[in-house]
Amino acid sequence: MPQPHPLSNHRPQTLAQKLIARAARRSHVAVGEVVTCDVDLAMFHDSSGPRRLKPMLDELGAQIWDTNKVVLVLDHYVPAKDADAQQIVQIARDTARQWKLPHVIDSEGICHVVLPERGHLKPGMFCVGGDSHSPTGGAFACYMFGIGATEMLGVCVTGQIWVQVPRTLRMHWAGRLQAGVSAKDMMLHMVGRFGMNGAQYQAVEFSGSAVQALCMAERMTLSNMSAEMGAQAGLIAADETTLNHLRGIGVAPEQLAGAEQWFTDEDADYEQWDFDASQLHPQVAAPHSPANTRDVGEFADVAPNIAYIGACTGAKLEDLRAAASVLKGHRVAAGVQLLVAPASAREQAQATQEGVMQILLDAGATVLPNSCGACAGYGATFPEGATVISTTARNFKGRMGPASVNVYLSSPYTVAASALRGRISDAREVLA
């Protein structure tokens, strides 16, 4: 478990400042300072990893600084759909063997879900990922952000990276969410309010009673989609929910020692925005931007022909349970294709054990592999002219199929209710 400098509480600091200070071996850091940080863990996948890094490392004659601090996940190009994908996957597997990487997760789920699932993320860590949704790690009180291949090369060789200490923008959610309203709705509402660059590459922190009431999977959705707000990191302080979850997946108690210190001091300097979770309605983002968000009731005339439950943002076990709670005992409307791509094999197995997968199958779902799938735009994408209601994080034109595809973003509750009724619908009406 990463331990802070003994003077880390000497002056008020935000969670972001505390995490960066520990990684920089400093007692404290000031907003705007540029510091060099030690990286506790680097994650890359089949798209961002070996095929880009290996040629550069070979050219330098360099090696990875610490293979035990690297996790390679094969999730984007699997299962391989064509010769190009097969080649990319083969490069990843061959390189993993050549580099003797001890932590390789091959075709078992999406990196942002399987990384914490295997206990790799713990409060206090400073991590980087070769993917834009790497801020997901912030749900575990880690400072984690996405970087490109050139920056990842530097990390792989040196084990370090520089950062400019960010301001903290605190999103404080009071109250409790209604049944049928979820973290995805919170995020779509915030992205709609602030825009896709609203966070200006600073650290966003989520706080308040509504956030504290969320399970880890829902917290991961908040941190994940901080990327859609333009944040560098999306942080949530460590609490008993964090620790209980980590204990439950087998993280040793000694690795969690001191976790309670990873929070923002109340007298620290941050900017705060206040929200009332109890007043939040289900949200839908219209094509072609997550910022194009309005209340679900404004989309009642939209009739999707594909309902997609997938991606790191929207197909975790908790998301599958949410969809099943709406669909139990029903079948999807005629003319609607329900596609479900569980975010990890382990979570799919748990959903099967609970009967959740059977509910989805009985409702008419087609189950797809545990991969990024349509969200990443590789392999399984949507056909010409499709109207899609999706749990993914993004709905940019041309991302998940031809430019004629229209993708509406929502929570698993809303996707399931919309599949059931054949038009975009409020799950609260079905659950009632």
Salt bridges, closest charged atoms under 4 A:
GLU33 OE2 - ARG26 NH2 2.69
ASP38 OD2 - ARG25 NE 2.58
ASP40 OD2 - ARG22 NH2 2.26
ASP58 OD2 - LYS54 NZ 2.73
ASP75 OD1 - HIS76 ND1 2.61
ASP94 OD1 - ARG97 NH2 2.59
ASP106 OD2 - ARG93 NE 2.74
GLU108 OE1 - ARG118 NH2 3.09
GLU117 OE2 - ARG118 NE 3.16
ASP131 OD2 - HIS45 NE2 2.85
ASP131 OD2 - HIS76 NE2 3.50
ASP131 OD1 - HIS112 NE2 2.83
GLU205 OE2 - ARG170 NH2 3.70
GLU228 OE2 - HIS133 NE2 2.95
GLU228 OE2 - ARG394 NE 2.41
ASP239 OD2 - ARG219 NH2 2.86
GLU240 OE1 - ARG247 NH1 3.63
ASP265 OD1 - LYS18 NZ 3.03
GLU266 OE2 - ARG170 NH1 3.26
GLU271 OE2 - ARG167 NE 2.74
GLU298 OE1 - ARG294 NE 3.02
GLU318 OE1 - ARG321 NH1 2.97
ASP319 OD2 - LYS316 NZ 3.33
GLU354 OE2 - ARG321 NH2 2.54
ASP426 OD2 - ARG428 NH2 2.70
GLU429 OE1 - ARG421 NH1 2.57
